[in-house]
Amino acid sequence: SVIGEIGNAGQCNYAASKGGVIAFTKSAAKELASRGVRVNAVAPGFIQTRMTGALPEEARQKMLQMIPLARFGRPEDVANVVAFLAGDDATYVTGQVVNVCGGMVT
């Protein structure tokens, strides 16, 4: 989640855990590169899910104001990045955190 990079009031524990994923990704990439293992992470922003769909409209509107593209991401947006990172087109990519967030993290 992008919260690991930008933080969010009321989510200290969540942000800290996501920050840990970021640090783990970067360290594991350096540790495992000599074995030919690539390690990357995907950090989604606000994605259309049952969870975001169940939020009150006022909360959804506040979330949308944080997104420069002014829309929620789709699960496929995240899946496409994962597929790229796992595929042959990303064989020189390691230690990266790819934000799929509509521009929330810039």
Secondary structure in CASP SS format (residue, H / E / C, confidence):
PFRMAT SS
TARGET T0000
AUTHOR 0000-0000-0000
METHOD secondary structure of the structure
MODEL  1
S C 1.00
V C 1.00
I H 1.00
G H 1.00
E H 1.00
I H 1.00
G C 1.00
N C 1.00
A C 1.00
G C 1.00
Q C 1.00
C H 1.00
N H 1.00
Y H 1.00
A H 1.00
A H 1.00
S H 1.00
K H 1.00
G H 1.00
G H 1.00
V H 1.00
I H 1.00
A H 1.00
F H 1.00
T H 1.00
K H 1.00
S H 1.00
A H 1.00
A H 1.00
K H 1.00
E H 1.00
L H 1.00
A H 1.00
S H 1.00
R H 1.00
G C 1.00
V C 1.00
R C 1.00
V C 1.00
N C 1.00
A E 1.00
V E 1.00
A E 1.00
P E 1.00
G C 1.00
F C 1.00
I E 1.00
Q C 1.00
T C 1.00
R H 1.00
M H 1.00
T H 1.00
G H 1.00
A C 1.00
L C 1.00
P C 1.00
E H 1.00
E H 1.00
A H 1.00
R H 1.00
Q H 1.00
K H 1.00
M H 1.00
L H 1.00
Q H 1.00
M C 1.00
I C 1.00
P C 1.00
L C 1.00
A C 1.00
R C 1.00
F C 1.00
G E 1.00
R C 1.00
P H 1.00
E H 1.00
D H 1.00
V H 1.00
A H 1.00
N H 1.00
V H 1.00
V H 1.00
A H 1.00
F H 1.00
L H 1.00
A H 1.00
G C 1.00
D H 1.00
D H 1.00
A H 1.00
T C 1.00
Y C 1.00
V C 1.00
T C 1.00
G C 1.00
Q C 1.00
V E 1.00
V E 1.00
N E 1.00
V E 1.00
C C 1.00
G C 1.00
G C 1.00
M C 1.00
V C 1.00
T C 1.00
END
